[in-house]
Amino acid sequence: MHPLLTRNRFGPYLVAWIPLAVILAFLTTAGGTIRWVEAAAIVIPLCLLYAFICLSAWYTSKGAPIQPENTLRLFLGHITAAALVSALWVGLALALVYFLARMAAFHGLDQRFAPLTRIFFAAGFLLYLLAVASHYVILSLEASSEAEARVLETNIHARDAELKALKAQINPHFLFNSLNSISALTSIDPSRARDMCVLLGDFLRMTLGLGEKTLVRFSEELELLEKYLAIEKVRFGDRLRMQEDIQEESKACMLPPLLLQPLVENAVKHGIASLPEGGQVRLSAERQNGRLSILVENSWDPEAPPRRSGGRGLKNVQQRLEARYGNEASLHVSAEGELFQVSLFLPAESEEKA
Amino acid sequence: MSASQVKRWKALIVDDEELARHIIRELLQSHPEIEIAAECANGMEAVKAVGEHKPNLIFLDVQMPKLTGFDVLELIGTDVPVIFVTAYDQYAMRAFDVHAIDYLLKPIGRERFDAAVERAKNRLGEKLLAPTELAAAARPPQQFAERLVVKDGTKVTIIPVGKLDYAEAQDDYVALATQGKKHLKQQTIAGLEASLDPADFVRIHRSYIVNLERVARIEPYGKESRLAILADGTRLPVSRTGFARLKALLDERK
């Protein structure tokens, strides 16, 4: 589709021809042999016609993009085209003048116009070249805005992919350890082994399911956390103690899925697993004044051996909060003595609004 | 054959998870020549049990509270064949592969278990590479030691690197000075130097590494050498090349 043949561009394009037509009319009358009325009768239909003819330059410009190695050939090609198109236009001008001269009001116009053919040919020639040049400008503007749009689109895709990757993170360590626990239970207590299989299956299914969504109800995330903790409880036994303190109103809030899972996983991995006697994971949440605050707290050993991937989970959560809420949400980490706390504050969104 | 002749091997199972220990116990049932001397739920217990039972095979979990499997290996030396056990630790796995050390992956399967046990039995008396080197190989790239472990008799001390004042080479050992006390550890000073973050620790002398934070001032001493005076008044010799390193690092910090 021609870029100028759209509703809001074609009008301005025709308006741009008005000064050109005026100049041409001025040139026509300059010799003193042609009156203004006669000049208008010639120039107006000719310019209107040429405005359309010049649009054809778009197809030749588009088909022959400027490249360093073909500049000369292109230049010559366009000049030839300009000469041909202009000759055609002058031919049409002569035909028009011939018919006008038939009328009494324009008597002898054809003879008086004859000396102006050269001026019209030169004007046609230059106007066509101007049209070619303008079309190249339009083409390059379009190409650059397209490139910009493409870069923007790629950025958006990259961020989407990143967010997806951040969500779908099933820790391999957790998975293999759970399988090992199941393997042990098969001979000690087969029915517990089966329960554990079901728990693990539920957990994996929920993780995959929640990861698909952009927002989930806090109660759904809680259910996932409970499954996760139940599995870890099998592994750690009495070493893992849990406490939940969730305000009822907070459960209906909506939040990005699997936002809390990595925090609770950290609490187990860096907290409970680092203590020979184990410790407590405490989860509390409250909705107040349009804000949702969530606290994940665990005991830990400040001098524990460093674990791999330290801090990655926290950073992910922070990035996801930022991507969704900007400055509206925050995450705080504090480690005092043997208590490790992560607190989240975010806007309390309910389902309707989301 | 009497019973004492049948049980020729004494094994130690070290894992902080009861269920994980259970699997190894169960898999060992088909190896009647191996007797389980003790089970340990953490590294501290393991170090103690090695002294008490003198086992000749150890199943050692990598990730445990207080002391990791690598810490335990550093503390007990490498006279005993060790089979490492881990769920998923790509750096440790690579280190094991590179150094041809036996390891088992959770969940543990019987075939691999039996093969590892057979190999370990043939390895008795064969020295592994230096445990500190193995620990360094298993560390993620660009990461330095955050703590040092030492054993005095049966007592294990964990020294966070921030609390290390300086280290001094003493034959096959290094003396780690921290909070007015010195702990001996079987390691070369070059090995220790490699495991410490070079932004915080400098080798100021053939026999000394110092924590940059502790250096109060430097005084000339004799013709060519200097002395580093630490915040607690300790005086350490600084060689010419050591001074150049120290100066470069201090300039960088400014």
Interface residues (C-beta under 8 A of the other chain):
Chain A: P172 H173 L175 F176 N177 L179 N180 S181 I182 S183 A184 L185 S187 I188 V234 R235 F236 G237 A273 S274 L275 P276 D301 E303 A304 P305 P306 R307 R308
Chain B: D16 E17 E18 L19 A20 H22 I23 E26 A41 N42 M44 Q63 P65 K66 L67 T68 D71 A87 Y88 D89 Y91 L105 K106 P107 I108 P140 Q143 E146 R147 I158 P160
